[in-house]
């Protein structure tokens, strides 16, 4: 491996001060680089063996549908190319981006994961691999199987990481008595916790996912057709790090989320359709904080859900006026 | 706009046109015709509910159900309005009129029922709102009370709304019908100013598109008064 290349696991997401959602970044010598593919189409390979009752060809077809879902976003310019089946394993650092099953029974809560080889000088992703944990039961049934996890839904999520997206916090969960969390509801494929067996909701991208990938790979009109909300979240006058800021467009029924990503409590949410939005701020208490931020970041969870006291009007292109939302401690 | 609303607007216009024709036939005297009447004035445009919308997440169920994060009830508040109108009479009975009314209503959203217990609150922005309309005006001379002449009007027009910051413009259509009275205190056959007086009316507007959270038409009631001169 060349010295400037670095392998990262997908769940490692670092604060990135320019864009909202969570775009994966790498930090080198104090410089933050957004991770993204710079050469398209992005070529991917499918591992030539299936698992969990899913054949290699079924696996390949399912992955192709999942890639096509992201490729179909009209405001993003990403493209993929299937480069063939391979016997190479994911995470081999071999220059091939490989998707495939691997049996990891010790990873009892991990359905899948994405890893990268990146150029930390430029942020360019040069290889990304996805594994699906064959210790779980999987399904490719069109309607889903109530006893199995939907492979396409999880693939769409992992391909979001493959593109450079981190996790979204647009979801509500409850703690299971036996440990872990159960998703009550979510409006982002990139929410870190799966809906569970039998549910195929995450085959379809949500506005938050679309805004995230479009901000990362904007097409020609994305920046001029959509607006940016920016501002600060404060508590007792100081900035709040790691607050989840959600913009709701009542006319379209769309929710797009972002985070405060620095100690000043600053946030930006790009990709908002022009018009009024209701802005809601909540602590990151519906999933483990390390699903979103590095453990070394002191994320503030001790405040009450708060709405911004004005309607925010997203402009048609560019940024709206910056505003501050003062939250109260719990 | 629904098909019914189109039909209703057309019927109002047709009825007014018929009324004008009938009324003209009953009048023996031919009035002097002003080329144009200019009116300026102001009034109030009433508020209107814009609808309630829920901020929903996708629930964890195999059937598509919604999980409400919070709800928001939207409305326009009542606001002062100022107008400038120009009318072209085609006789004492009827004429056509066009104008613009400008107002700055507050768009409010009552946010409540937050799933995590955030207190309810009302949030708002101020909108610049322009009604551009053209209408038929029918004067009912047979119901004249001294100098006070009642009239009816109906028309349609263009709705333009600018959100706070004036970078986002919403477009729509408006349909209007109303009644009012004119009180001319100057009326002469010659001279630069042929007539002058006061005018007041009550209008019902139905707005389509523009700022909305659903596809329904929104009714607004407006009252206005002004001074007019006929040139």
Boltz contact constraints between the chains, C-beta under 6 A:
constraints:
  - contact:
      token1: [A, 183]
      token2: [B, 60]
      max_distance: 6.0
  - contact:
      token1: [A, 184]
      token2: [B, 60]
      max_distance: 6.0
  - contact:
      token1: [A, 185]
      token2: [B, 57]
      max_distance: 6.0
  - contact:
      token1: [A, 185]
      token2: [B, 58]
      max_distance: 6.0
  - contact:
      token1: [A, 185]
      token2: [B, 59]
      max_distance: 6.0
  - contact:
      token1: [A, 185]
      token2: [B, 67]
      max_distance: 6.0
  - contact:
      token1: [A, 186]
      token2: [B, 57]
      max_distance: 6.0
  - contact:
      token1: [A, 187]
      token2: [B, 57]
      max_distance: 6.0
  - contact:
      token1: [A, 187]
      token2: [B, 58]
      max_distance: 6.0
  - contact:
      token1: [A, 195]
      token2: [B, 60]
      max_distance: 6.0
  - contact:
      token1: [A, 198]
      token2: [B, 62]
      max_distance: 6.0
  - contact:
      token1: [A, 201]
      token2: [B, 58]
      max_distance: 6.0
  - contact:
      token1: [A, 248]
      token2: [B, 55]
      max_distance: 6.0
  - contact:
      token1: [A, 250]
      token2: [B, 53]
      max_distance: 6.0
  - contact:
      token1: [A, 250]
      token2: [B, 72]
      max_distance: 6.0
  - contact:
      token1: [A, 250]
      token2: [B, 213]
      max_distance: 6.0
  - contact:
      token1: [A, 251]
      token2: [B, 213]
      max_distance: 6.0
  - contact:
      token1: [A, 274]
      token2: [B, 168]
      max_distance: 6.0
  - contact:
      token1: [A, 275]
      token2: [B, 168]
      max_distance: 6.0
  - contact:
      token1: [A, 278]
      token2: [B, 72]
      max_distance: 6.0
  - contact:
      token1: [A, 305]
      token2: [B, 116]
      max_distance: 6.0
  - contact:
      token1: [A, 305]
      token2: [B, 118]
      max_distance: 6.0
  - contact:
      token1: [A, 307]
      token2: [B, 111]
      max_distance: 6.0
  - contact:
      token1: [A, 307]
      token2: [B, 121]
      max_distance: 6.0
  - contact:
      token1: [A, 309]
      token2: [B, 123]
      max_distance: 6.0
  - contact:
      token1: [A, 310]
      token2: [B, 123]
      max_distance: 6.0
  - contact:
      token1: [A, 311]
      token2: [B, 123]
      max_distance: 6.0
  - contact:
      token1: [A, 311]
      token2: [B, 125]
      max_distance: 6.0
  - contact:
      token1: [A, 313]
      token2: [B, 163]
      max_distance: 6.0
  - contact:
      token1: [A, 313]
      token2: [B, 164]
      max_distance: 6.0
  - contact:
      token1: [A, 313]
      token2: [B, 165]
      max_distance: 6.0
  - contact:
      token1: [A, 313]
      token2: [B, 168]
      max_distance: 6.0
  - contact:
      token1: [A, 315]
      token2: [B, 167]
      max_distance: 6.0
  - contact:
      token1: [A, 316]
      token2: [B, 168]
      max_distance: 6.0
